[in-house]
Amino acid sequence: MSDYFTLAEVLAIHDDQIEPYGGPAGIRDPGLLEAGDSAFRIRRVGALTSGPATCAAAGPPLMG
């Protein structure tokens, strides 16, 4: 079990929110969503598995 939403879960949440609140259906740029997701996971794993200098370079702590 992962601590993060899968892309399928993110898309399902998006669809659930569109229904009551409105807005265009679908994702304008799926590749951008996937790239952001990958960058987050890489940064988070790197910060957890590296020393203090690498963690400092990764930026502020992530919530969660």
C-alpha positions in Angstrom: 0.0 0.0 0.0 1.3 3.4 -0.9 1.1 6.7 1.0 0.3 8.5 -2.2 -2.6 8.6 -4.6 -2.1 6.8 -7.9 -2.8 8.7 -11.1 -6.0 6.8 -11.6 -7.1 7.8 -8.1 -6.2 11.5 -8.8 -8.3 11.4 -12.0 -11.2 9.8 -10.2 -11.1 12.5 -7.5 -11.0 15.1 -10.2 -14.0 13.7 -11.9 -15.9 13.5 -8.6 -15.2 17.2 -7.9 -16.2 18.3 -11.4 -19.7 16.8 -10.9 -20.7 18.9 -7.9 -18.6 22.0 -8.6 -18.5 22.2 -12.4 -15.7 22.8 -14.8 -14.3 21.1 -17.9 -14.1 17.4 -17.8 -10.8 15.6 -18.3 -7.3 16.8 -17.9 -5.8 19.4 -20.3 -2.3 18.0 -20.2 -2.0 14.4 -18.9 1.7 14.4 -19.6 2.2 17.4 -17.3 0.2 15.7 -14.5 2.4 12.5 -14.9 5.6 14.6 -14.9 4.5 16.4 -11.7 3.6 13.2 -10.0 7.0 11.6 -11.0 9.0 14.7 -9.8 7.2 14.7 -6.5 7.9 11.0 -5.9 11.5 11.2 -6.9 12.1 14.3 -4.7 10.3 12.7 -1.7 12.2 9.4 -2.0 15.5 11.2 -2.5 14.9 13.3 0.6 14.1 10.2 2.7 17.1 8.2 1.6 19.8 10.9 1.5 21.9 12.8 4.0 21.2 16.2 5.5 22.9 18.1 2.7 20.8 16.4 0.0 17.6 17.0 2.0 18.5 20.7 2.4 19.0 21.0 -1.4 15.7 19.3 -2.0 13.8 22.3 -0.5 11.4 22.6 2.4 10.0 19.5 4.1 7.0 18.0 2.4 3.8 17.7 4.4 2.4 14.3 5.0 
